[in-house]
Amino acid sequence: MVDILALSLPHALMLIAVWRLLQRDDLDSEVSPVEPEDSPRA
């Protein structure tokens, strides 16, 4: 029983983390948060 819990708990937490990352709206944006849009390029 302990082995099943020790294996399933980390996998469940990783599944929740991936699910929450996939639900973020900023995954669809092409603008880099580091570079502002109005900055001139060299």
JOMO-V725434 format. One record per residue. SS is DSSP state (~ for helix, > for strand, _ for the rest). PHI is phi in whole degrees, 0 to 359 (999 if undefined). Layout:
SS | PHI
SS | PHI
This chain:
_ | 999
~ | 293
~ | 295
~ | 295
~ | 294
~ | 294
~ | 274
~ | 280
~ | 297
~ | 297
~ | 293
~ | 294
~ | 293
~ | 294
~ | 297
~ | 296
~ | 296
~ | 294
~ | 299
~ | 291
~ | 293
~ | 288
_ | 274
_ | 287
~ | 285
~ | 283
~ | 288
_ | 271
_ | 275
_ | 265
_ | 279
_ | 283
_ | 289
_ | 280
_ | 261
_ | 292
_ | 291
_ | 272
_ | 284
_ | 286
_ | 263
_ | 278
